Amino acid sequence: MAGGKETPRQKMIGMMYLVLTALLALNVSKEILDAFVVVNNGLVQTDKNFTNNNNLLYSSLEAQLANDPVRARKAVDDSKRLKKWANDLHQLIDDIKTELIVAEDQVAKEQAVKNLDSLSNVQNKDKYDNCTRIMCGDGTANAKGKATDLKNKIVEFKKNMLSILPESAKKSTNLGLKTEDPPKKGTAVETWEMEKFYHLPIAAQIVNLTQLQTEIRNAEGTVLNELFKSIGARTIKVDKLAAQMVPSANVVAIGDEFTAKIFVAALNTSSIPDVNVNGRVITEVDENGFVVFKARPSSEGEQKVKASVKFKNADGQDEVSEKEFTYTAVKPNAVVSPTKMNVFYIGVDNPVSISVAGSAPDKIEASLQGATGSLTRVKGGEFIAKVSGGSKCTIPVSVKKADGKGTTSMGAPEFRIKRIPDPVPMLLGKRNGENVSIGELKSAGYISAVLEGFDFQANFSIVSFEFGANIGGMYKTALVNGNKFDSQVTSLLNQVKPGGRIFFSDIKAKGPDGSTRTLNASFKIK
């Protein structure tokens, strides 16, 4: 092809060769891409470790407010500003990563967010066109892309951190996060943005971004340590971290709010504190190094626990911390509810026992609704329900909240309302159809109405009745007011012969519910 003018076809072939050569030169091997995945995974874990350590420092700073509120206040306020600056910049980089993955993999933003922590999930790890355009613009020295915005944010972040560093630490503290342009090579001009992102595959760009995130957390931790030193607080050696949760209550009803304080406890398992609870030394320790207090309450009600903990502080001096709290002890109680027999009877005292697991009886509130009547507390969880009418009612039950603000509904069981059953006419304890002597009748002198098999105290009074008997082939009767035999009844009784039968009909018996029942009975004279 040398020594002569090239044809258009030859020029085209030559250009294609040059393009192919360039593509081959830019091809990144699978092994290198896999290495980027490994590096990024390690950086992600390092970033998480830095974050956990920083959170522990934030908690320690907050704790200093209780010990030295004057000197600690500025450091705590500065730490809150630092936390916002660091989190905002860290999130900005996550947003940039997400945008790059969306551009190269052509996936939805939600999917891209899921792939942030694992570079292996990114499909087109070797692609760079879209992400280079996003980060560097057209690739010229004066180009403006996301990388330039990011650099400016990093510069601002460092200035902010320096503004809260103690004066004594400003010159000696290295915050990292360099944003200077690389040294000039010949006539070529390269910027920080181009060095970090220009024509690098997305795998490399994400690694560089993750590295920046770890540097942000590292710088954040460096400043936190200096703030901690500024209030004279020293570090207590810890060898274990454990998540802890302190709930607002041990029993929470459905529909009520469960709240708990969750925190990370820093432990030194080689130095167990001296713990005294209610005057008793506690020595039992669990696998995490926590001292375990156990108690068996012997009575109901509020139980007070006062704990005193003595430990070595950061200066090696003995320090004592005291804490007092309460819990409620209740009797073990199995509640059996016969749901098909929930009945209130009209006109009598219906005993009701109401209990809620985990709640003291005096915290329970209840009322009667849906029918005419009342519910009165006798003592503790014992109540008396009285109803005067209706077919059914409910007993809404609620419990006073632990904080004293309002109540929590525990349901409203339904009860049927029934009238008291009919009583049974009796003579000296004998029922309808039984044998009775004339002597027993004269001795008794009255007829009664008794409720058999009824567990409530309910008395019926006889208002009137008709007495009858066959005497000399004729049926004779006597009408009586009240329940006692009058002279007419006694006269007829004297004429009844053994083997005969006497009759009590149209007996009017009035019950405690105000209703009048009509009864009948007969007895054989022996």
C-alpha positions as CSV (number, residue, x, y, z in Angstrom):
1,M,0.0,0.0,0.0
2,A,3.1,2.3,0.1
3,G,4.4,4.3,-2.8
4,G,1.3,5.5,-4.5
5,K,-2.0,7.3,-4.0
6,E,-4.4,5.3,-1.9
7,T,-7.8,4.5,-3.2
8,P,-10.9,5.4,-1.1
9,R,-11.3,1.7,-0.2
10,Q,-7.7,1.5,1.0
11,K,-8.2,4.6,3.1
12,M,-11.3,3.1,4.6
13,I,-9.5,-0.2,5.4
14,G,-6.6,1.8,6.9
15,M,-8.9,3.8,9.1
16,M,-10.7,0.6,10.3
17,Y,-7.4,-0.9,11.2
18,L,-6.5,2.1,13.3
19,V,-9.9,2.0,15.1
20,L,-9.5,-1.8,15.7
21,T,-6.1,-1.3,17.1
22,A,-7.4,1.4,19.4
23,L,-10.2,-0.8,20.6
24,L,-7.8,-3.7,21.3
25,A,-5.6,-1.3,23.3
26,L,-8.5,-0.2,25.4
27,N,-9.9,-3.7,26.1
28,V,-9.8,-4.5,29.8
29,S,-9.3,-8.1,30.7
30,K,-11.8,-10.0,32.9
31,E,-9.1,-10.6,35.6
32,I,-8.6,-6.8,36.0
33,L,-12.3,-6.2,36.2
34,D,-12.6,-8.9,38.9
35,A,-9.8,-7.3,40.8
36,F,-11.7,-4.0,40.8
37,V,-14.7,-5.9,42.4
38,V,-12.5,-7.3,45.2
39,V,-10.9,-3.9,45.9
40,N,-14.3,-2.2,46.0
41,N,-15.8,-4.8,48.3
42,G,-12.9,-4.3,50.7
43,L,-13.3,-0.5,50.6
44,V,-17.1,-0.8,51.2
45,Q,-16.4,-2.8,54.4
46,T,-13.8,-0.4,55.5
47,D,-16.2,2.5,55.0
48,K,-18.8,0.6,57.2
49,N,-16.2,0.1,59.9
50,F,-15.2,3.7,59.9
51,T,-18.9,4.7,60.2
52,N,-19.4,2.4,63.2
53,N,-16.4,3.7,65.0
54,N,-17.4,7.3,64.3
55,N,-20.9,6.6,65.7
56,L,-19.3,5.3,68.9
57,L,-17.3,8.5,69.1
58,Y,-20.5,10.6,68.6
59,S,-22.2,8.7,71.5
60,S,-19.2,9.2,73.7
61,L,-19.2,12.9,73.0
62,E,-22.9,13.1,73.9
63,A,-22.2,11.3,77.2
64,Q,-19.7,13.9,78.2
65,L,-22.5,16.5,78.4
66,A,-23.6,14.8,81.7
67,N,-20.0,14.9,83.1
68,D,-18.9,18.4,81.9
69,P,-21.8,20.3,80.2
70,V,-19.8,23.5,80.0
71,R,-16.7,22.3,78.2
72,A,-18.5,19.6,76.2
73,R,-21.3,21.8,74.8
74,K,-19.2,23.4,72.0
75,A,-17.6,20.1,71.0
76,V,-21.0,18.3,70.9
77,D,-22.5,21.1,68.8
78,D,-19.5,21.0,66.4
79,S,-19.8,17.2,66.1
80,K,-23.4,17.5,65.0
81,R,-22.4,19.9,62.2
82,L,-19.6,17.6,61.2
83,K,-21.9,14.6,61.1
84,K,-24.2,16.5,58.7
85,W,-21.4,17.6,56.4
86,A,-19.9,14.1,56.2
87,N,-23.3,12.4,55.6
88,D,-24.3,14.9,52.9
89,L,-21.0,14.5,51.0
90,H,-21.1,10.7,51.4
91,Q,-24.6,10.6,50.0
92,L,-23.6,12.8,47.1
93,I,-21.1,10.2,46.1
94,D,-23.7,7.5,46.4
95,D,-26.0,9.5,44.1
96,I,-23.1,9.9,41.5
97,K,-22.5,6.1,41.6
98,T,-26.2,5.5,41.1
99,E,-26.2,7.8,38.1
100,L,-23.2,6.1,36.5
101,I,-24.7,2.6,36.9
102,V,-28.0,3.7,35.4
103,A,-26.1,5.2,32.4
104,E,-23.9,2.2,31.6
105,D,-26.2,-0.7,32.6
106,Q,-29.4,1.0,31.4
107,V,-31.3,-0.1,34.5
108,A,-33.8,1.6,36.8
109,K,-32.6,3.8,39.6
110,E,-34.0,1.5,42.2
111,Q,-31.9,-1.4,40.8
112,A,-28.8,0.7,40.6
113,V,-29.1,1.6,44.3
114,K,-29.2,-2.1,45.2
115,N,-25.9,-2.6,43.3
116,L,-24.0,0.1,45.2
117,D,-22.5,-2.1,47.8
118,S,-21.5,-4.9,45.4
119,L,-19.7,-4.0,42.1
120,S,-20.1,-7.6,41.0
121,N,-23.8,-6.9,40.2
122,V,-22.8,-4.2,37.7
123,Q,-23.1,-5.8,34.2
124,N,-21.0,-3.5,32.0
125,K,-18.0,-3.1,34.2
126,D,-15.7,-2.3,31.2
127,K,-17.9,0.5,29.7
128,Y,-16.7,4.1,30.1
129,D,-18.3,6.3,27.4
130,N,-21.4,7.4,29.4
131,C,-19.7,7.6,32.8
132,T,-16.7,9.6,31.3
133,R,-19.2,12.1,29.7
134,I,-21.0,12.4,33.0
135,M,-17.9,12.9,35.1
136,C,-15.6,14.9,32.7
137,G,-17.8,16.4,30.0
138,D,-16.1,16.5,26.6
139,G,-12.7,15.5,28.1
140,T,-10.9,18.9,27.6
141,A,-9.0,20.6,30.3
142,N,-11.7,23.2,30.8
143,A,-14.5,20.6,30.7
144,K,-17.1,20.7,33.5
145,G,-18.8,17.6,34.7
146,K,-19.9,15.9,37.9
147,A,-16.2,15.4,38.9
148,T,-15.6,19.2,39.1
149,D,-18.7,19.6,41.3
150,L,-17.5,16.8,43.5
151,K,-14.0,18.3,43.8
152,N,-15.5,21.6,44.9
153,K,-17.7,19.9,47.5
154,I,-14.6,18.1,48.9
155,V,-12.7,21.4,49.1
156,E,-15.7,22.9,50.9
157,F,-15.9,19.9,53.3
158,K,-12.2,20.2,54.3
159,K,-12.7,24.0,54.9
160,N,-15.6,23.2,57.2
161,M,-13.7,20.6,59.1
162,L,-10.8,23.0,59.6
163,S,-13.2,25.6,60.9
164,I,-14.2,23.4,63.9
165,L,-10.8,21.9,64.6
166,P,-9.2,23.2,67.8
167,E,-6.4,25.7,67.1
168,S,-3.8,23.4,68.5
169,A,-4.6,20.7,66.0
170,K,-5.1,22.6,62.8
171,K,-1.4,22.6,61.7
172,S,-0.7,19.0,62.7
173,T,-3.8,17.3,61.5
174,N,-3.8,15.6,58.1
175,L,-7.3,15.3,56.7
176,G,-6.4,13.6,53.5
177,L,-8.8,14.0,50.6
178,K,-6.3,15.6,48.2
179,T,-7.8,17.4,45.2
180,E,-4.7,18.9,43.6
181,D,-4.0,18.3,39.9
182,P,-1.3,15.7,39.2
183,P,2.3,16.8,38.2
184,K,2.6,18.0,34.6
185,K,4.0,15.4,32.2
186,G,5.7,17.1,29.3
187,T,3.3,19.3,27.5
188,A,0.2,17.3,28.5
189,V,-2.1,18.9,31.0
190,E,-4.1,16.6,33.2
191,T,-6.5,17.5,36.0
192,W,-7.7,15.8,39.2
193,E,-10.9,15.1,37.4
194,M,-9.3,13.5,34.4
195,E,-6.9,11.4,36.5
196,K,-9.7,10.0,38.6
197,F,-12.4,9.5,35.9
198,Y,-11.4,10.2,32.2
199,H,-11.7,7.1,30.0
200,L,-11.6,4.8,32.9
201,P,-14.1,1.9,32.9
202,I,-17.0,2.3,35.3
203,A,-15.5,-0.4,37.6
204,A,-12.5,1.8,38.1
205,Q,-14.5,4.9,38.6
206,I,-16.7,3.3,41.2
207,V,-13.6,2.1,43.1
208,N,-12.2,5.7,43.1
209,L,-15.5,7.0,44.4
210,T,-15.7,4.4,47.1
211,Q,-12.1,5.3,48.1
212,L,-13.2,8.9,48.5
213,Q,-16.1,7.8,50.8
214,T,-13.6,5.9,53.1
215,E,-11.4,9.0,53.2
216,I,-14.4,11.1,54.1
217,R,-15.2,8.8,57.1
218,N,-11.5,8.7,58.0
219,A,-11.3,12.5,58.1
220,E,-14.6,12.6,60.0
221,G,-13.1,10.3,62.7
222,T,-9.9,12.3,62.8
223,V,-11.8,15.5,63.6
224,L,-14.0,13.7,66.1
225,N,-11.0,12.5,68.1
226,E,-9.6,16.0,68.2
227,L,-13.0,17.3,69.5
228,F,-12.9,14.6,72.1
229,K,-9.4,15.6,73.2
230,S,-10.5,19.3,73.4
231,I,-12.7,18.7,76.4
232,G,-10.1,16.7,78.2
233,A,-12.0,13.4,77.8
234,R,-9.8,10.3,77.6
235,T,-10.7,7.1,75.9
236,I,-11.6,4.0,77.9
237,K,-10.3,0.9,76.4
238,V,-13.0,-1.3,74.9
239,D,-12.7,-4.7,73.4
240,K,-16.3,-5.5,72.5
241,L,-19.3,-3.7,71.1
242,A,-22.8,-5.0,71.7
243,A,-26.2,-3.8,70.6
244,Q,-28.6,-3.0,73.5
245,M,-32.3,-2.1,73.7
246,V,-34.2,-0.7,76.6
247,P,-37.9,-1.0,76.1
248,S,-40.4,1.5,77.6
249,A,-42.5,-1.5,78.9
250,N,-42.3,-5.3,79.0
251,V,-45.9,-5.7,78.0
252,V,-47.5,-3.7,75.1
253,A,-51.1,-4.1,73.9
254,I,-52.1,-4.4,70.3
255,G,-52.8,-0.9,69.0
256,D,-50.5,0.7,71.7
257,E,-47.1,2.2,70.8
258,F,-44.0,0.2,71.6
259,T,-40.9,2.4,72.2
260,A,-37.4,1.4,73.0
261,K,-34.0,3.1,73.2
262,I,-31.5,1.3,71.0
263,F,-27.8,1.9,71.3
264,V,-24.3,0.3,71.0
265,A,-22.7,-0.5,74.4
266,A,-18.9,-0.3,74.5
267,L,-17.5,-3.1,76.8
268,N,-14.2,-3.9,78.5
269,T,-14.7,-7.6,79.2
270,S,-11.5,-7.8,81.2
271,S,-12.7,-5.2,83.7
272,I,-16.1,-6.1,85.2
273,P,-17.6,-3.3,87.3
274,D,-18.8,-3.7,90.9
275,V,-22.5,-3.8,90.9
276,N,-24.8,-3.4,94.0
277,V,-28.6,-3.7,93.7
278,N,-30.8,-2.9,96.7
279,G,-27.9,-3.5,99.0
280,R,-26.9,-6.9,97.4
281,V,-23.7,-7.4,95.5
282,I,-24.3,-8.9,92.0
283,T,-21.6,-11.1,90.5
284,E,-23.3,-13.1,87.8
285,V,-22.0,-12.1,84.3
286,D,-23.2,-13.2,80.9
287,E,-21.2,-14.0,77.7
288,N,-21.0,-10.3,76.7
289,G,-19.7,-9.0,80.0
290,F,-23.0,-7.6,81.2
291,V,-23.7,-8.1,84.9
292,V,-27.1,-9.9,85.3
293,F,-29.6,-9.0,88.1
294,K,-32.3,-11.4,88.9
295,A,-35.2,-11.1,91.4
296,R,-38.3,-13.0,92.5
297,P,-40.9,-10.5,93.9
298,S,-43.0,-11.9,96.8
299,S,-45.8,-9.4,96.6
300,E,-47.9,-7.7,94.0
301,G,-47.5,-4.1,93.0
302,E,-44.6,-1.7,92.1
303,Q,-41.1,-3.1,92.8
304,K,-38.3,-0.6,93.1
305,V,-34.7,-1.4,92.0
306,K,-31.8,0.8,92.9
307,A,-28.5,-0.1,91.2
308,S,-25.1,1.3,92.1
309,V,-22.2,0.6,89.6
310,K,-18.5,1.3,90.5
311,F,-16.0,1.3,87.7
312,K,-12.6,2.7,86.6
313,N,-12.8,5.8,84.5
314,A,-10.4,6.9,81.8
315,D,-8.1,8.4,84.4
316,G,-8.0,5.1,86.3
317,Q,-10.0,6.5,89.2
318,D,-13.0,4.9,90.8
319,E,-16.3,6.3,89.7
320,V,-19.8,5.5,90.8
321,S,-23.0,5.7,88.8
322,E,-26.4,5.1,90.2
323,K,-29.7,4.3,88.5
324,E,-33.2,3.7,89.9
325,F,-36.1,2.1,88.1
326,T,-39.4,0.2,88.8
327,Y,-41.3,-2.7,87.5
328,T,-44.7,-4.1,88.4
329,A,-45.3,-7.6,89.8
330,V,-48.6,-9.3,89.3
331,K,-50.0,-12.6,90.4
332,P,-49.8,-15.5,87.9
333,N,-53.3,-15.8,86.6
334,A,-55.0,-18.0,84.1
335,V,-58.1,-16.5,82.7
336,V,-60.7,-19.0,81.3
337,S,-63.6,-17.3,79.5
338,P,-66.7,-19.4,78.6
339,T,-67.6,-17.3,75.6
340,K,-71.0,-19.0,75.0
341,M,-72.0,-18.4,78.7
342,N,-71.3,-14.7,79.0
343,V,-74.6,-13.8,80.6
344,F,-75.9,-11.0,82.8
345,Y,-79.2,-11.6,84.7
346,I,-81.6,-8.8,85.2
347,G,-82.2,-7.6,88.8
348,V,-79.3,-9.4,90.5
349,D,-75.6,-8.6,91.3
350,N,-73.5,-10.2,88.5
351,P,-69.9,-10.6,89.8
352,V,-67.3,-9.7,87.1
353,S,-63.5,-10.3,87.4
354,I,-61.4,-8.2,85.0
355,S,-57.6,-8.7,84.5
356,V,-55.1,-7.6,82.0
357,A,-51.8,-9.5,81.8
358,G,-48.9,-7.3,82.8
359,S,-51.1,-4.6,84.3
360,A,-51.9,-3.9,87.9
361,P,-55.6,-4.1,88.8
362,D,-55.7,-0.4,89.8
363,K,-54.6,0.5,86.2
364,I,-57.7,-1.1,84.7
365,E,-60.8,0.9,83.8
366,A,-64.1,-0.6,82.7
367,S,-67.7,0.4,82.1
368,L,-71.1,-1.1,80.9
369,Q,-72.5,0.0,77.6
370,G,-75.4,-0.9,75.3
371,A,-78.0,-1.6,78.0
372,T,-79.5,0.1,81.1
373,G,-77.4,-0.7,84.1
374,S,-74.1,0.0,85.8
375,L,-70.7,-1.5,86.5
376,T,-69.2,-0.8,90.0
377,R,-65.7,-1.7,91.2
378,V,-65.7,-3.7,94.5
379,K,-62.0,-3.9,94.9
380,G,-59.0,-4.4,92.6
381,G,-60.2,-6.1,89.5
382,E,-63.5,-7.3,91.0
383,F,-66.7,-5.6,89.8
384,I,-70.5,-5.9,90.1
385,A,-72.6,-5.6,87.0
386,K,-76.3,-4.7,87.3
387,V,-78.7,-4.6,84.4
388,S,-82.4,-3.7,84.3
389,G,-83.2,-4.4,80.7
390,G,-82.0,-5.0,77.2
391,S,-80.9,-8.1,75.3
392,K,-77.1,-7.6,75.2
393,C,-74.3,-5.2,76.3
394,T,-70.6,-4.8,76.2
395,I,-67.9,-4.2,78.8
396,P,-65.2,-1.9,77.3
397,V,-61.9,-2.4,79.1
398,S,-58.9,-0.1,79.0
399,V,-55.5,0.2,80.8
400,K,-53.9,3.5,81.9
401,K,-50.6,4.0,80.0
402,A,-47.3,3.9,81.9
403,D,-46.6,7.6,81.3
404,G,-50.0,8.5,82.7
405,K,-51.1,10.1,79.4
406,G,-54.4,8.4,78.3
407,T,-55.4,4.8,78.2
408,T,-55.1,1.8,75.9
409,S,-58.2,-0.1,74.8
410,M,-58.0,-3.8,75.6
411,G,-61.3,-4.8,73.9
412,A,-65.0,-4.9,74.7
413,P,-66.3,-8.4,75.4
414,E,-70.1,-8.9,74.7
415,F,-72.6,-10.3,77.2
416,R,-76.1,-11.5,76.7
417,I,-78.8,-10.2,79.0
418,K,-81.4,-12.7,80.3
419,R,-84.2,-12.7,82.9
420,I,-83.9,-14.8,86.0
421,P,-85.4,-18.3,85.4
422,D,-88.8,-19.3,86.9
423,P,-88.7,-20.5,90.5
424,V,-90.1,-23.8,91.7
425,P,-93.1,-23.9,94.2
426,M,-92.2,-25.8,97.4
427,L,-93.8,-27.0,100.6
428,L,-91.2,-27.8,103.3
429,G,-88.6,-28.3,100.6
430,K,-90.8,-30.8,98.7
431,R,-91.5,-30.3,95.0
432,N,-94.6,-30.6,92.8
433,G,-96.0,-34.2,92.8
434,E,-94.3,-35.3,96.1
435,N,-96.2,-36.7,99.1
436,V,-96.8,-34.6,102.2
437,S,-98.8,-35.2,105.4
438,I,-101.6,-33.1,106.9
439,G,-99.4,-32.5,109.9
440,E,-96.5,-31.2,107.9
441,L,-98.8,-28.9,105.9
442,K,-100.3,-27.4,109.1
443,S,-96.8,-27.1,110.6
444,A,-95.4,-25.3,107.5
445,G,-98.3,-22.9,107.1
446,Y,-97.0,-21.4,103.9
447,I,-95.8,-22.1,100.3
448,S,-92.6,-20.7,98.9
449,A,-91.0,-20.2,95.5
450,V,-87.3,-21.3,95.2
451,L,-84.7,-20.9,92.5
452,E,-83.0,-24.2,92.0
453,G,-79.5,-24.5,90.5
454,F,-79.1,-20.7,90.3
455,D,-75.8,-19.3,91.5
456,F,-76.9,-15.8,92.3
457,Q,-78.7,-14.5,95.3
458,A,-82.3,-13.9,94.1
459,N,-85.5,-14.2,96.2
460,F,-89.1,-14.5,94.9
461,S,-92.0,-13.5,97.1
462,I,-95.5,-15.1,96.7
463,V,-98.0,-12.4,96.1
464,S,-101.1,-14.6,95.9
465,F,-102.3,-18.1,95.1
466,E,-105.4,-20.3,94.8
467,F,-105.7,-23.4,97.0
468,G,-108.0,-26.2,95.9
469,A,-108.9,-29.8,97.0
470,N,-111.5,-32.6,96.3
471,I,-113.6,-32.9,99.4
472,G,-116.7,-35.2,99.5
473,G,-116.7,-35.4,95.7
474,M,-116.6,-31.6,95.3
475,Y,-113.7,-29.4,94.3
476,K,-113.4,-26.6,96.7
477,T,-111.1,-23.5,96.5
478,A,-109.8,-20.6,98.5
479,L,-108.1,-17.4,97.2
480,V,-105.2,-16.3,99.4
481,N,-103.1,-13.0,99.3
482,G,-99.5,-13.5,100.3
483,N,-97.9,-16.9,100.9
484,K,-99.3,-18.0,104.2
485,F,-102.3,-20.4,104.8
486,D,-105.3,-18.5,106.1
487,S,-108.3,-19.9,108.0
488,Q,-110.0,-21.0,104.7
489,V,-107.0,-23.1,103.7
490,T,-106.7,-24.6,107.2
491,S,-110.4,-25.5,107.2
492,L,-110.1,-27.2,103.8
493,L,-107.0,-29.1,104.9
494,N,-108.9,-30.5,107.9
495,Q,-111.3,-32.1,105.4
496,V,-108.8,-33.7,103.1
497,K,-108.4,-37.5,103.5
498,P,-105.2,-39.4,103.1
499,G,-104.7,-40.5,99.5
500,G,-106.3,-37.3,98.3
501,R,-104.5,-34.5,96.4
502,I,-104.3,-30.7,97.0
503,F,-103.6,-28.1,94.4
504,F,-101.8,-24.7,94.4
505,S,-102.7,-22.9,91.2
506,D,-102.2,-19.4,89.7
507,I,-99.4,-18.8,92.1
508,K,-98.1,-15.2,91.6
509,A,-94.4,-15.0,92.4
510,K,-92.6,-11.6,92.1
511,G,-88.8,-11.7,91.5
512,P,-86.0,-9.2,92.2
513,D,-86.1,-8.1,88.5
514,G,-89.7,-6.8,89.1
515,S,-91.4,-9.4,86.9
516,T,-94.2,-11.6,88.2
517,R,-94.2,-15.4,87.3
518,T,-97.3,-17.6,87.3
519,L,-96.7,-21.1,88.8
520,N,-98.7,-24.2,89.6
521,A,-98.1,-27.3,91.8
522,S,-99.9,-30.2,93.4
523,F,-99.1,-32.6,96.3
524,K,-100.5,-36.0,97.4
525,I,-101.7,-36.4,101.0
526,K,-100.2,-39.4,102.7
